[in-house]
Amino acid sequence: MQRATTIAGVREVLKPLRAAGKRIGFVPTMGYLHAGHMSLVERCVAENDVSVASIFVNPAQFGPNMDLDRYPRDPEGDGAKLAAAGVDLCFEPAVEEIYPEGFGTWVEVDKVTEGMDGASRPGYFRGICTVVLKLFEIVRPDAAYFGEKDLQQAVTVRRMIEDLHLEIDLSVLPTVREPDGLAMSSRNAYLNDEDRAVAPLLHEALTGAAARFREGERSADALVAHVREVLARAPAIAVDYISVVDLRDMQPVESIDGDACIALAVDLHGTRLIDNIILRDG
């Protein structure tokens, strides 16, 4: 596996491969890779001639009180995992390479970013959209891979691809979970044993709501009430939001008619955890 720390280095590697007609797949990450990330990487390697991954902890998506400085990092371990999976190129830029002095151009996507994480974390999606578009321009992939756990992010990126006429095939792959249902996340490393034992309540609450949906419940308020009731069993869980939204545009719905999802974000002793479950008839 080749490694590059500069934009010029990435382009030097990929230019002849692109000229030779090779299909390039791309997985952008913030590192500290787990099985969820690796499911994206494995699909990318399987479906493309050339596979690229990036590791970049993007400061633009962290608010002033967020966990940028303590976000977990393991560059050597990440490199070993990517190499073992068959990745051809890993891009590991410094902050100054992506945001040079004087940088002042930002990308924003309306509507799909208004609620949920967009409401709770001002500037979050502006930071995501900007860095993703920059990475797309640097790598110029034919295909990109994102995870369903960050569903609002994936829907936002899809909207950006469509609105800007980017020639990128976007794949959004299912959330990978621990045996007890907890969605895999780099931030799970923050959880102590007590909090780790509580965290699976998120998935339990969501799957319970999904069971009620399958039984015929279509009221968003009723589904949210169920999730809130389950989470209340753990006083340490502070709910940020529980939302039922249309799967196409992330807008809240009162009654489910079509594809939707129920998503949540909580704080567990300073660790932010998110999860969701998709609700579809049939």
ABEGO torsion letter per residue (X at the ends): XBBBABAAAAAAAAAAAAAAGBBBBBBBBAEGBBAAAAAAAAAAAAABABBBBBBBBBAAABBAABAAAABBBBAAAAAAAAAAAGBABBBBBBAAAABBBGBABBBBBBGAAABEAAAABBGAAAAAAAAAAAAAAAAGBABBBBBAABAAAAAAAAAAAAAAGBBBBBBBBBBBBBAAGBBBBAAAAABBAAAAAAAAAAAAAAAAAAAAAAAGBABAAAAAAAAAAAAAABAABBBABBBBBBAAAGBBBABBBEBBBBBBBBBBGGBBBBBBBBBBBX
